Amino acid sequence: MDKVIVFDIWGNYAHFKKIYSTTSALTYPIPLKTSIYGYVSSIIGGSDLDKNDNKYLESFKEGLCKIGIQIMSPLIMQRINTNLRPKFGSLGWNDNRKPTMMEYVYNPKYRIYFYHSNNELYNKLKINLEEHKSFYTPVLGLAYLISNFEYIDECEVIEKNKNELTLINSVIPKSFFLDFDIDSTFDDENEIVEINQYAVEMDNERNVTKRDDILFDRKAKPIKAKVIKYYEINYNGKQSNIILF
């Protein structure tokens, strides 16, 4: 891995449904790695990344793509009463919508670090990000939660395997985590959250094949921790330490 594309995504609201149901009132506070696959595919488009029959997932088999996620604004959750459709297709005269109290992430912004072993796909994404164009309308989870995006940079990455405490700017999968710096956590007033059953990989039938637990700071602060491996990334005159998974 030599380089990654860095870009921001944001919107008014986001909802990333729980992986164990087709519809869930609760949301993950950060995008699932598998949802980033869909986001990237919406920007690139083309026959190889078609949504029909989940064809785009062919390009994101396990091991082909690595992603880092950095939270750029404090995570605020809002609950809004939302009318859900009882079924797909046209509604009949006696089909009533179902009012449901839905949870959303309010004004979310995330920085995505993206690597793919397919150079053609990687370069298409870079070009479309630079030109701020997309094939489909990108969304943050649900079809009506439209998202904006911005190209930041393309950066070289330096793999680090230091077994020492380091400020990590991205979310931390538990499979990479070793230990916290407890004193720093209190001094920096970190608000560390752990989410479970986070979808990391998915097959063509949309079955989740790999899960992990994720650690992050709710206020978008870096976390001083000891991890198995991270990547040093320098852009815009600053350094970030990111876990790519």
Contacts in CASP RR format, 6 or more apart in sequence:
PFRMAT RR
TARGET T0000
AUTHOR 0000-0000-0000
METHOD contacts of the structure
MODEL  1
MDKVIVFDIWGNYAHFKKIYSTTSALTYPIPLKTSIYGYVSSIIGGSDLD
KNDNKYLESFKEGLCKIGIQIMSPLIMQRINTNLRPKFGSLGWNDNRKPT
MMEYVYNPKYRIYFYHSNNELYNKLKINLEEHKSFYTPVLGLAYLISNFE
YIDECEVIEKNKNELTLINSVIPKSFFLDFDIDSTFDDENEIVEINQYAV
EMDNERNVTKRDDILFDRKAKPIKAKVIKYYEINYNGKQSNIILF
1 66 0 8 1.000
1 115 0 8 1.000
1 157 0 8 1.000
1 159 0 8 1.000
1 231 0 8 1.000
1 244 0 8 1.000
2 156 0 8 1.000
2 157 0 8 1.000
3 115 0 8 1.000
3 154 0 8 1.000
3 155 0 8 1.000
3 156 0 8 1.000
3 157 0 8 1.000
4 113 0 8 1.000
4 114 0 8 1.000
4 115 0 8 1.000
4 154 0 8 1.000
4 155 0 8 1.000
4 157 0 8 1.000
4 231 0 8 1.000
4 233 0 8 1.000
4 244 0 8 1.000
5 113 0 8 1.000
5 114 0 8 1.000
5 115 0 8 1.000
5 122 0 8 1.000
5 125 0 8 1.000
5 126 0 8 1.000
5 129 0 8 1.000
5 151 0 8 1.000
5 154 0 8 1.000
6 111 0 8 1.000
6 112 0 8 1.000
6 113 0 8 1.000
6 114 0 8 1.000
6 151 0 8 1.000
6 152 0 8 1.000
6 153 0 8 1.000
6 154 0 8 1.000
6 155 0 8 1.000
6 233 0 8 1.000
6 235 0 8 1.000
7 111 0 8 1.000
7 112 0 8 1.000
7 114 0 8 1.000
7 129 0 8 1.000
7 149 0 8 1.000
7 150 0 8 1.000
7 151 0 8 1.000
7 152 0 8 1.000
8 72 0 8 1.000
8 109 0 8 1.000
8 110 0 8 1.000
8 111 0 8 1.000
8 112 0 8 1.000
8 149 0 8 1.000
8 150 0 8 1.000
8 152 0 8 1.000
9 31 0 8 1.000
9 39 0 8 1.000
9 109 0 8 1.000
9 110 0 8 1.000
9 112 0 8 1.000
9 138 0 8 1.000
9 140 0 8 1.000
9 147 0 8 1.000
9 148 0 8 1.000
9 149 0 8 1.000
10 72 0 8 1.000
10 73 0 8 1.000
10 107 0 8 1.000
10 108 0 8 1.000
10 109 0 8 1.000
10 110 0 8 1.000
10 147 0 8 1.000
10 148 0 8 1.000
10 149 0 8 1.000
11 107 0 8 1.000
11 108 0 8 1.000
11 109 0 8 1.000
11 140 0 8 1.000
11 145 0 8 1.000
11 146 0 8 1.000
11 147 0 8 1.000
11 148 0 8 1.000
12 106 0 8 1.000
12 107 0 8 1.000
12 145 0 8 1.000
13 78 0 8 1.000
13 104 0 8 1.000
13 105 0 8 1.000
13 106 0 8 1.000
13 107 0 8 1.000
13 108 0 8 1.000
13 140 0 8 1.000
13 145 0 8 1.000
14 27 0 8 1.000
14 31 0 8 1.000
14 104 0 8 1.000
14 105 0 8 1.000
14 108 0 8 1.000
14 140 0 8 1.000
14 141 0 8 1.000
14 145 0 8 1.000
14 147 0 8 1.000
15 27 0 8 1.000
15 102 0 8 1.000
15 103 0 8 1.000
15 104 0 8 1.000
15 105 0 8 1.000
15 140 0 8 1.000
15 141 0 8 1.000
15 142 0 8 1.000
15 145 0 8 1.000
16 27 0 8 1.000
16 28 0 8 1.000
16 30 0 8 1.000
16 31 0 8 1.000
16 32 0 8 1.000
16 35 0 8 1.000
16 105 0 8 1.000
16 140 0 8 1.000
16 141 0 8 1.000
17 23 0 8 1.000
17 24 0 8 1.000
17 27 0 8 1.000
17 28 0 8 1.000
17 141 0 8 1.000
17 142 0 8 1.000
18 24 0 8 1.000
18 26 0 8 1.000
18 27 0 8 1.000
18 28 0 8 1.000
18 197 0 8 1.000
19 32 0 8 1.000
19 197 0 8 1.000
19 199 0 8 1.000
19 208 0 8 1.000
19 211 0 8 1.000
20 197 0 8 1.000
23 84 0 8 1.000
25 100 0 8 1.000
25 101 0 8 1.000
25 102 0 8 1.000
25 103 0 8 1.000
26 103 0 8 1.000
27 77 0 8 1.000
27 102 0 8 1.000
27 103 0 8 1.000
27 104 0 8 1.000
27 105 0 8 1.000
28 195 0 8 1.000
28 198 0 8 1.000
29 75 0 8 1.000
29 77 0 8 1.000
29 105 0 8 1.000
29 193 0 8 1.000
29 195 0 8 1.000
29 216 0 8 1.000
29 218 0 8 1.000
30 69 0 8 1.000
30 71 0 8 1.000
30 75 0 8 1.000
30 110 0 8 1.000
30 171 0 8 1.000
30 195 0 8 1.000
30 214 0 8 1.000
30 216 0 8 1.000
31 39 0 8 1.000
31 69 0 8 1.000
31 110 0 8 1.000
31 140 0 8 1.000
31 141 0 8 1.000
32 198 0 8 1.000
32 199 0 8 1.000
33 67 0 8 1.000
33 69 0 8 1.000
33 198 0 8 1.000
33 199 0 8 1.000
33 200 0 8 1.000
33 201 0 8 1.000
33 245 0 8 1.000
34 60 0 8 1.000
34 199 0 8 1.000
34 200 0 8 1.000
34 201 0 8 1.000
34 202 0 8 1.000
34 208 0 8 1.000
35 141 0 8 1.000
36 67 0 8 1.000
36 69 0 8 1.000
36 112 0 8 1.000
36 114 0 8 1.000
37 56 0 8 1.000
37 57 0 8 1.000
37 60 0 8 1.000
37 65 0 8 1.000
37 202 0 8 1.000
38 56 0 8 1.000
39 138 0 8 1.000
39 139 0 8 1.000
39 147 0 8 1.000
40 114 0 8 1.000
40 125 0 8 1.000
41 49 0 8 1.000
41 51 0 8 1.000
41 56 0 8 1.000
41 59 0 8 1.000
41 136 0 8 1.000
42 134 0 8 1.000
42 135 0 8 1.000
42 136 0 8 1.000
42 137 0 8 1.000
42 138 0 8 1.000
42 139 0 8 1.000
43 125 0 8 1.000
43 128 0 8 1.000
43 129 0 8 1.000
43 133 0 8 1.000
43 134 0 8 1.000
43 135 0 8 1.000
43 136 0 8 1.000
43 138 0 8 1.000
43 149 0 8 1.000
44 121 0 8 1.000
44 124 0 8 1.000
44 125 0 8 1.000
44 128 0 8 1.000
44 135 0 8 1.000
45 134 0 8 1.000
45 135 0 8 1.000
45 136 0 8 1.000
46 135 0 8 1.000
47 55 0 8 1.000
48 55 0 8 1.000
48 56 0 8 1.000
48 58 0 8 1.000
48 59 0 8 1.000
48 121 0 8 1.000
49 55 0 8 1.000
49 56 0 8 1.000
49 59 0 8 1.000
49 121 0 8 1.000
49 135 0 8 1.000
50 56 0 8 1.000
51 136 0 8 1.000
53 204 0 8 1.000
54 204 0 8 1.000
54 205 0 8 1.000
54 206 0 8 1.000
57 202 0 8 1.000
57 203 0 8 1.000
57 204 0 8 1.000
57 206 0 8 1.000
58 204 0 8 1.000
59 118 0 8 1.000
59 121 0 8 1.000
60 202 0 8 1.000
62 201 0 8 1.000
62 209 0 8 1.000
62 210 0 8 1.000
63 117 0 8 1.000
64 116 0 8 1.000
64 117 0 8 1.000
64 118 0 8 1.000
65 114 0 8 1.000
65 115 0 8 1.000
65 116 0 8 1.000
65 117 0 8 1.000
66 114 0 8 1.000
66 115 0 8 1.000
66 244 0 8 1.000
66 245 0 8 1.000
67 112 0 8 1.000
67 113 0 8 1.000
67 114 0 8 1.000
67 115 0 8 1.000
67 244 0 8 1.000
67 245 0 8 1.000
68 112 0 8 1.000
68 113 0 8 1.000
68 114 0 8 1.000
68 170 0 8 1.000
68 171 0 8 1.000
68 242 0 8 1.000
68 243 0 8 1.000
68 244 0 8 1.000
68 245 0 8 1.000
69 110 0 8 1.000
69 111 0 8 1.000
69 112 0 8 1.000
69 113 0 8 1.000
69 170 0 8 1.000
69 171 0 8 1.000
70 110 0 8 1.000
70 111 0 8 1.000
70 112 0 8 1.000
70 113 0 8 1.000
70 169 0 8 1.000
70 170 0 8 1.000
70 171 0 8 1.000
70 240 0 8 1.000
70 242 0 8 1.000
71 109 0 8 1.000
71 110 0 8 1.000
71 171 0 8 1.000
71 216 0 8 1.000
71 217 0 8 1.000
71 220 0 8 1.000
72 109 0 8 1.000
72 110 0 8 1.000
72 111 0 8 1.000
72 220 0 8 1.000
73 107 0 8 1.000
73 108 0 8 1.000
73 109 0 8 1.000
73 220 0 8 1.000
74 218 0 8 1.000
74 219 0 8 1.000
74 220 0 8 1.000
75 105 0 8 1.000
75 108 0 8 1.000
75 193 0 8 1.000
75 218 0 8 1.000
75 219 0 8 1.000
75 220 0 8 1.000
76 105 0 8 1.000
76 106 0 8 1.000
76 107 0 8 1.000
77 103 0 8 1.000
77 104 0 8 1.000
77 105 0 8 1.000
77 106 0 8 1.000
78 103 0 8 1.000
78 104 0 8 1.000
78 105 0 8 1.000
78 106 0 8 1.000
79 101 0 8 1.000
79 102 0 8 1.000
79 103 0 8 1.000
79 104 0 8 1.000
80 101 0 8 1.000
80 102 0 8 1.000
80 104 0 8 1.000
81 99 0 8 1.000
81 100 0 8 1.000
81 101 0 8 1.000
81 102 0 8 1.000
82 99 0 8 1.000
82 100 0 8 1.000
82 101 0 8 1.000
82 102 0 8 1.000
83 97 0 8 1.000
83 98 0 8 1.000
83 99 0 8 1.000
83 100 0 8 1.000
84 97 0 8 1.000
84 98 0 8 1.000
84 99 0 8 1.000
84 100 0 8 1.000
85 91 0 8 1.000
85 97 0 8 1.000
85 98 0 8 1.000
86 95 0 8 1.000
86 96 0 8 1.000
86 97 0 8 1.000
86 98 0 8 1.000
87 95 0 8 1.000
91 97 0 8 1.000
104 145 0 8 1.000
105 140 0 8 1.000
108 140 0 8 1.000
111 152 0 8 1.000
113 170 0 8 1.000
113 231 0 8 1.000
113 233 0 8 1.000
113 242 0 8 1.000
113 244 0 8 1.000
114 122 0 8 1.000
114 125 0 8 1.000
115 122 0 8 1.000
115 157 0 8 1.000
115 244 0 8 1.000
116 122 0 8 1.000
116 125 0 8 1.000
126 151 0 8 1.000
126 154 0 8 1.000
128 134 0 8 1.000
128 135 0 8 1.000
129 149 0 8 1.000
129 150 0 8 1.000
129 151 0 8 1.000
130 151 0 8 1.000
132 149 0 8 1.000
132 150 0 8 1.000
132 151 0 8 1.000
134 149 0 8 1.000
137 146 0 8 1.000
138 146 0 8 1.000
138 147 0 8 1.000
138 149 0 8 1.000
139 145 0 8 1.000
139 146 0 8 1.000
139 147 0 8 1.000
140 146 0 8 1.000
140 147 0 8 1.000
152 235 0 8 1.000
152 236 0 8 1.000
153 235 0 8 1.000
153 236 0 8 1.000
155 233 0 8 1.000
155 234 0 8 1.000
155 235 0 8 1.000
156 233 0 8 1.000
156 234 0 8 1.000
157 231 0 8 1.000
157 232 0 8 1.000
157 233 0 8 1.000
157 242 0 8 1.000
157 244 0 8 1.000
158 231 0 8 1.000
158 232 0 8 1.000
158 233 0 8 1.000
159 229 0 8 1.000
159 231 0 8 1.000
160 166 0 8 1.000
160 229 0 8 1.000
160 230 0 8 1.000
160 231 0 8 1.000
160 232 0 8 1.000
160 241 0 8 1.000
161 228 0 8 1.000
161 229 0 8 1.000
163 178 0 8 1.000
163 226 0 8 1.000
164 226 0 8 1.000
165 179 0 8 1.000
165 181 0 8 1.000
165 184 0 8 1.000
165 224 0 8 1.000
165 225 0 8 1.000
165 226 0 8 1.000
166 224 0 8 1.000
166 225 0 8 1.000
166 226 0 8 1.000
166 227 0 8 1.000
166 230 0 8 1.000
166 241 0 8 1.000
167 222 0 8 1.000
167 223 0 8 1.000
167 224 0 8 1.000
167 241 0 8 1.000
168 222 0 8 1.000
168 223 0 8 1.000
168 224 0 8 1.000
168 225 0 8 1.000
168 227 0 8 1.000
168 230 0 8 1.000
168 241 0 8 1.000
168 242 0 8 1.000
168 243 0 8 1.000
169 222 0 8 1.000
169 240 0 8 1.000
169 241 0 8 1.000
169 242 0 8 1.000
170 240 0 8 1.000
170 241 0 8 1.000
170 242 0 8 1.000
170 243 0 8 1.000
171 214 0 8 1.000
171 215 0 8 1.000
171 216 0 8 1.000
171 243 0 8 1.000
172 214 0 8 1.000
172 215 0 8 1.000
172 216 0 8 1.000
172 223 0 8 1.000
172 225 0 8 1.000
172 227 0 8 1.000
172 243 0 8 1.000
173 198 0 8 1.000
173 200 0 8 1.000
173 212 0 8 1.000
173 213 0 8 1.000
173 214 0 8 1.000
173 215 0 8 1.000
173 243 0 8 1.000
173 245 0 8 1.000
174 194 0 8 1.000
174 212 0 8 1.000
174 213 0 8 1.000
174 214 0 8 1.000
174 215 0 8 1.000
175 212 0 8 1.000
175 228 0 8 1.000
175 245 0 8 1.000
176 227 0 8 1.000
176 228 0 8 1.000
176 229 0 8 1.000
176 230 0 8 1.000
176 243 0 8 1.000
176 245 0 8 1.000
177 215 0 8 1.000
177 225 0 8 1.000
177 226 0 8 1.000
177 227 0 8 1.000
177 228 0 8 1.000
178 225 0 8 1.000
178 226 0 8 1.000
178 227 0 8 1.000
178 228 0 8 1.000
179 225 0 8 1.000
179 226 0 8 1.000
180 192 0 8 1.000
180 223 0 8 1.000
180 224 0 8 1.000
180 225 0 8 1.000
180 226 0 8 1.000
181 224 0 8 1.000
181 225 0 8 1.000
181 226 0 8 1.000
184 190 0 8 1.000
184 224 0 8 1.000
185 192 0 8 1.000
185 223 0 8 1.000
185 224 0 8 1.000
188 221 0 8 1.000
188 224 0 8 1.000
189 219 0 8 1.000
189 221 0 8 1.000
190 217 0 8 1.000
190 219 0 8 1.000
190 221 0 8 1.000
190 223 0 8 1.000
191 217 0 8 1.000
191 218 0 8 1.000
191 219 0 8 1.000
191 221 0 8 1.000
192 215 0 8 1.000
192 216 0 8 1.000
192 217 0 8 1.000
192 218 0 8 1.000
192 223 0 8 1.000
193 215 0 8 1.000
193 216 0 8 1.000
193 217 0 8 1.000
193 218 0 8 1.000
194 213 0 8 1.000
194 214 0 8 1.000
194 215 0 8 1.000
195 213 0 8 1.000
195 214 0 8 1.000
195 216 0 8 1.000
196 213 0 8 1.000
197 211 0 8 1.000
197 213 0 8 1.000
198 211 0 8 1.000
198 212 0 8 1.000
198 213 0 8 1.000
198 214 0 8 1.000
199 208 0 8 1.000
199 210 0 8 1.000
199 211 0 8 1.000
200 208 0 8 1.000
200 210 0 8 1.000
200 211 0 8 1.000
200 212 0 8 1.000
200 245 0 8 1.000
201 208 0 8 1.000
201 209 0 8 1.000
201 210 0 8 1.000
202 208 0 8 1.000
202 209 0 8 1.000
203 209 0 8 1.000
212 245 0 8 1.000
215 223 0 8 1.000
215 225 0 8 1.000
216 223 0 8 1.000
217 223 0 8 1.000
222 241 0 8 1.000
227 243 0 8 1.000
229 243 0 8 1.000
230 241 0 8 1.000
230 242 0 8 1.000
230 243 0 8 1.000
231 241 0 8 1.000
231 242 0 8 1.000
231 243 0 8 1.000
231 244 0 8 1.000
232 239 0 8 1.000
232 240 0 8 1.000
232 241 0 8 1.000
233 239 0 8 1.000
233 240 0 8 1.000
233 241 0 8 1.000
233 242 0 8 1.000
234 240 0 8 1.000
END
